[in-house]
């Protein structure tokens, strides 16, 4: 249950904090100004990393044990965040950045975050004269690699979510409570951030966010193979963080070969190469997500394999990326837009659907009332509810009502907060009910299928600019469907896959109504708040 709270708390802390932080960032000049090397065209606030960091650390402070390792991580992360904010506001000399990162690395190493076992060294611990410099290089390298990798909307955050999801699975297999807690909190905070970072992004995570995520992923990777799950292959971090590391190594090698400084910025990163080949931003991001998914999937599949198998897999995937890139560039290939007749076919299909004048409003109304009924009836599902679960639900309902009354400027954020949390709670209850009564599975699947078809029709006959699918949405679907199945039996007993699938359906239906339907926005929001109240008071009435 704490894992669920950790993810949800981080998600909504990030969602709620970003809008006021964006306003503050513009006032103090904390914005990313376009230049020849960047792909955005307007000033964008650089405050997303602050919300990500607070959303990640808050659940850790609430539920994590503050032992020496965790305390050292928090101190090191704080150094990274402060340094990153400073660099975002006023670019620092690389020497100062490097010195600050070394302080953060020293903090976590003091807390015991150090490689003890190395590939091809066998089961015995490697000597300190070798493990200490490798640990320093790894922590610094990943922190900066993720920072350099953050070049397109949603790119670094989405890839880190994939990495953290596999770390959480592997840590969960052996009851690695703290690692799972941090990984899920970081995933939740990044998911909240990505709702504002969809292309064209309204906020960036900045150096504070990218360095914090890289630092956190590197620390969790070391803890995973050294303390939490020592049976794992010691080379596994190479696949878990393979794409940012490969991108950084490729860029530096190319700069050195061209006689330039390996640290001088240019447009030679992987995402720049894809853009130069004619990919649109969303296409480049989606393709990189797929490659990162292959990397972390290989890490999950090869977690107990030999050192040689893991390293060969990394270089094989790297070659599959690099060779086509350079070949396509050499032959002058570019990705072209789809043929015009394809667009004409889509338009004809839209016109065919719109012959029924009742269909746009009818399909929207069906989604509206079905989702409202689901939230209300789902809150009444006859299964036991834990006290802490009910307290969270009742507190969230009270917070939503208070925000709607006292802070009307943030009404859209408050409504989303209530709807998303209500959807998450009801998804959990539906999946738990299904687990207690397996015969319900077919009925729930049939209901979800009808809702999905109705939602698809409603989206198709509605203006496309009011609702569209993004690479971040595909990422959420991948995590919801693929990760629980890839994890084997570790998560099956807790119905993680069912909770995720139900939540995704409710989430996209809710997002459609929040964007498209004024009446549905209020009905859904009030239904969500009422469902949270029902869940909150049920233990008191039983």
SVG drawing of the C-alpha trace seen along z (x, -y; Angstrom):
<svg xmlns="http://www.w3.org/2000/svg" viewBox="-28 -39 72 56">
<polyline fill="none" stroke="black" stroke-width="0.4" points="0.0,0.0 2.9,-2.4 4.2,-1.8 0.8,-3.0 0.8,-6.0 4.4,-6.8 3.7,-6.9 0.4,-8.8 1.8,-11.3 4.7,-12.1 2.5,-12.3 0.2,-14.9 2.9,-16.9 4.5,-17.3 1.2,-18.0 0.1,-20.6 3.5,-22.4 4.5,-22.9 1.9,-25.6 2.8,-28.0 6.5,-27.3 6.1,-28.2 4.6,-31.5 7.4,-32.1 10.1,-31.1 9.0,-33.6 9.0,-36.4 12.6,-35.6 14.0,-34.8 14.4,-31.1 13.7,-30.3 15.4,-28.5 16.1,-31.0 16.2,-29.5 19.5,-29.4 20.9,-27.8 21.6,-24.5 18.1,-24.1 14.9,-23.0 12.3,-25.1 11.4,-28.6 10.1,-30.4 11.3,-31.0 10.3,-28.0 10.4,-27.9 13.1,-25.7 11.3,-24.7 10.2,-21.1 13.2,-19.7 12.2,-21.3 8.8,-19.7 10.3,-16.3 12.9,-16.5 10.3,-17.5 7.8,-14.9 10.5,-12.2 12.0,-13.1 8.7,-13.8 7.5,-10.2 11.0,-9.1 10.9,-11.5 7.4,-10.4 7.8,-6.6 11.5,-5.7 13.9,-4.9 16.5,-7.7 19.6,-5.5 23.0,-6.5 22.6,-5.5 19.3,-7.3 20.5,-10.4 23.6,-10.6 21.5,-10.2 19.1,-13.1 22.1,-15.3 23.8,-14.5 20.5,-15.0 20.1,-18.4 23.5,-19.4 22.7,-18.3 19.4,-20.2 20.8,-23.5 23.7,-23.3 21.3,-22.6 18.9,-25.5 21.9,-27.8 23.2,-26.6 19.7,-27.0 19.4,-30.6 23.0,-31.6 25.2,-29.2 28.1,-28.0 31.7,-27.3 32.1,-23.6 34.7,-23.4 32.2,-24.6 29.6,-22.1 32.1,-19.3 33.2,-20.3 29.6,-20.3 28.9,-16.9 32.0,-15.5 30.6,-16.7 27.3,-14.9 29.1,-11.8 31.3,-11.9 28.1,-12.1 26.5,-8.9 29.8,-7.1 30.2,-8.0 26.8,-6.4 28.0,-3.1 26.9,-3.6 30.0,-1.9 30.6,0.9 32.1,3.9 31.8,6.4 32.9,5.8 32.3,7.7 34.8,10.6 36.1,10.3 34.2,13.3 32.4,13.5 35.1,11.9 34.9,8.2 37.2,6.1 40.0,4.0 39.1,0.4 41.8,-1.1 39.6,0.1 36.1,-0.1 36.3,-3.6 37.3,-5.4 34.9,-3.3 32.1,-4.3 33.0,-8.0 33.2,-7.8 29.9,-5.9 28.0,-8.3 29.4,-11.4 29.0,-9.8 25.3,-8.9 24.5,-12.2 25.9,-14.1 24.8,-11.7 21.1,-12.1 21.7,-15.8 23.1,-15.8 20.4,-13.4 17.6,-15.8 17.3,-17.4 13.6,-16.9 10.3,-17.2 9.8,-14.2 12.9,-12.4 15.0,-12.1 12.1,-11.8 10.5,-9.0 13.7,-7.0 14.4,-7.3 10.9,-6.1 11.6,-2.9 14.9,-2.5 13.3,-3.0 10.4,-0.7 12.8,2.2 14.8,1.2 11.6,1.3 10.7,4.7 14.1,6.2 14.1,4.6 10.6,5.7 11.5,9.4 13.7,9.4 11.6,6.9 14.0,4.0 11.6,1.6 13.6,-1.7 14.7,-1.2 11.2,-0.4 9.9,-3.4 12.4,-5.8 12.0,-4.4 8.2,-4.6 8.3,-8.1 10.6,-9.3 8.4,-7.6 5.3,-9.3 6.9,-12.8 8.2,-12.4 4.7,-11.2 3.3,-14.4 5.9,-16.5 5.4,-14.8 1.8,-16.1 3.3,-19.6 6.3,-18.4 4.4,-17.0 5.5,-18.6 5.3,-21.5 6.4,-21.6 5.2,-24.4 8.0,-23.6 11.4,-21.9 13.1,-20.0 16.3,-22.0 19.7,-20.9 18.3,-20.5 15.8,-17.9 18.0,-16.0 21.0,-15.8 18.8,-14.8 17.2,-12.0 20.6,-10.8 22.0,-10.9 19.1,-9.0 19.1,-6.3 22.8,-5.8 22.5,-5.5 19.6,-3.1 21.5,-1.0 24.5,-0.6 22.3,0.2 20.3,2.7 23.3,4.9 25.3,4.5 22.9,4.4 19.3,5.1 19.8,8.0 23.4,9.1 22.5,12.2 22.1,9.9 24.8,9.5 27.2,6.6 27.2,5.3 23.4,4.8 23.6,1.0 25.2,0.8 21.8,1.9 19.6,0.1 21.2,-3.2 22.6,-2.1 21.0,-4.6 22.1,-7.8 25.6,-6.3 25.9,-5.2 24.7,-8.6 27.3,-10.4 30.1,-8.1 29.1,-8.4 29.0,-12.1 32.3,-12.5 34.0,-10.1 32.7,-12.0 33.8,-15.3 37.3,-14.0 37.5,-12.4 36.6,-15.8 39.3,-17.6 36.9,-19.4 36.6,-19.4 34.5,-16.4 32.7,-18.8 31.8,-21.5 28.0,-21.5 26.9,-20.8 24.1,-19.0 25.6,-15.5 23.4,-13.7 21.1,-10.9 18.0,-13.0 19.7,-15.6 20.7,-12.9 17.1,-11.6 15.8,-15.2 18.4,-15.7 17.1,-12.5 13.7,-14.1 12.0,-12.6 9.5,-14.8 10.0,-15.4 7.3,-12.9 8.6,-10.3 12.2,-10.7 11.1,-10.5 8.9,-7.5 11.7,-5.7 14.2,-6.4 11.6,-5.1 11.4,-1.9 15.2,-1.5 15.4,-2.3 12.5,0.2 14.6,2.9 17.6,2.0 15.8,2.3 13.9,5.3 17.3,7.0 18.4,6.0 15.4,7.8 15.9,10.9 19.6,11.1 19.6,10.2 21.2,13.6 23.2,14.1 26.9,14.1 29.0,10.9 29.9,11.5 26.2,11.9 25.2,8.5 28.1,6.6 27.7,8.2 23.9,7.4 24.8,3.7 27.3,3.4 24.9,5.3 22.0,2.9 24.5,0.0 25.6,1.3 22.0,1.7 21.5,-2.0 24.7,-3.4 25.1,-1.5 21.7,-2.5 22.2,-6.1 25.5,-6.6 24.4,-4.6 21.2,-6.6 23.1,-9.8 25.7,-8.8 23.2,-7.9 21.2,-11.1 18.0,-9.4 15.2,-11.4 11.9,-10.4 9.1,-11.9 5.6,-12.8 2.8,-10.2 1.2,-10.5 -1.6,-13.0 -4.1,-10.3 -3.6,-8.9 -4.7,-12.1 -7.6,-12.2 -8.7,-8.8 -8.7,-9.8 -10.8,-12.9 -13.3,-10.8 -13.6,-8.4 -14.3,-11.4 -16.9,-12.7 -18.5,-9.2 -18.7,-9.0 -20.1,-12.6 -23.0,-11.7 -24.7,-10.8 -25.1,-14.2 -25.9,-12.7 -22.6,-10.8 -20.3,-13.5 -22.5,-14.5 -23.9,-11.0 -20.5,-9.3 -19.2,-12.1 -22.3,-11.8 -21.8,-8.0 -18.2,-8.4 -19.2,-11.2 -21.9,-9.3 -20.2,-5.9 -17.1,-7.3 -19.0,-9.2 -21.0,-6.0 -17.8,-4.0 -16.2,-6.4 -19.3,-6.4 -20.1,-2.7 -16.4,-1.7 -16.1,-3.5 -18.9,-1.2 -17.3,2.1 -17.8,4.5 -14.2,5.2 -12.4,4.3 -10.6,0.9 -7.5,0.2 -7.7,-2.7 -4.6,-4.5 -6.2,-4.1 -9.5,-5.7 -7.6,-8.5 -5.7,-9.3 -8.9,-9.4 -10.8,-11.5 -7.8,-13.9 -7.6,-14.3 -11.3,-15.0 -11.1,-17.7 -8.0,-19.2 -9.8,-19.3 -12.8,-21.1 -10.7,-23.5 -8.6,-24.4 -11.8,-24.9 -13.1,-27.3 -10.0,-29.2 -7.7,-29.0 -9.9,-29.4 -7.1,-30.4 -5.8,-26.8 -9.2,-25.3 -8.1,-23.2 -5.2,-21.7 -7.4,-20.9 -10.0,-19.3 -7.4,-17.1 -5.9,-16.2 -9.3,-15.0 -10.1,-13.1 -6.7,-11.4 -6.7,-10.3 -10.3,-9.2 -9.5,-7.1 -6.4,-5.6 -8.4,-4.6 -11.3,-3.1 -8.9,-1.2 -7.3,0.3 -10.7,1.3 -11.9,2.8 -8.8,4.9 -8.9,6.1 -12.6,7.0 -11.7,9.0 -9.0,10.8 -11.5,11.8 -14.2,12.9 -12.3,14.3 -15.6,14.8 -15.9,11.0 -12.9,10.8 -14.9,11.3 -17.5,8.7 -14.8,6.1 -13.0,6.8 -16.2,6.4 -17.0,3.1 -13.5,1.7 -13.8,2.7 -17.1,0.9 -15.6,-2.2 -12.5,-2.1 -14.6,-1.8 -16.8,-4.7 -13.8,-6.8 -12.1,-6.1 -15.3,-7.1 -15.6,-10.3 -12.0,-11.2 -12.3,-10.5 -15.4,-12.7 -13.9,-15.5 -11.4,-18.2 -8.0,-16.6 -6.4,-19.6 -8.6,-19.0 -7.2,-15.6 -4.2,-13.8 -2.0,-10.8 1.6,-11.7 4.8,-9.6 4.3,-10.0 0.9,-8.4 2.5,-5.5 5.0,-5.2 2.3,-5.0 0.5,-2.3 3.8,-0.4 4.4,-0.4 0.8,0.5 0.6,3.5 4.2,4.7 6.0,4.2 3.7,6.3 3.8,9.1 7.6,9.0 8.1,9.2 6.7,12.7 5.1,13.7 6.7,10.9 3.8,8.5 1.0,10.8 -0.2,11.5 -0.9,7.8 -2.8,7.3 -0.5,4.5 -1.2,5.1 -5.0,5.0 -4.8,1.9 -2.6,0.2 -4.8,1.2 -8.0,0.0 -6.3,-3.2 -5.1,-3.9 -8.6,-3.5 -10.1,-5.8 -7.2,-8.2 -7.7,-8.7 -11.4,-8.9 -11.1,-11.5 -8.5,-13.5 -10.7,-13.5 -13.6,-14.9 -11.4,-17.4 -10.3,-18.8 -13.4,-18.4 -16.6,-18.6 -17.3,-21.5 -20.3,-19.7 -18.4,-16.5 -15.4,-18.2 -17.6,-19.3 -19.7,-16.2 -16.6,-14.0 -14.7,-16.1 -17.7,-16.1 -18.1,-12.4 -14.4,-11.9 -14.5,-14.0 -17.7,-12.2 -16.1,-8.8 -13.1,-9.7 -15.5,-10.8 -17.3,-7.4 -14.0,-5.5 -12.9,-7.7 -16.0,-7.1 -16.7,-3.5 -14.4,-2.1 -16.2,-4.4 -19.6,-3.0 -18.6,0.7"/>
</svg>
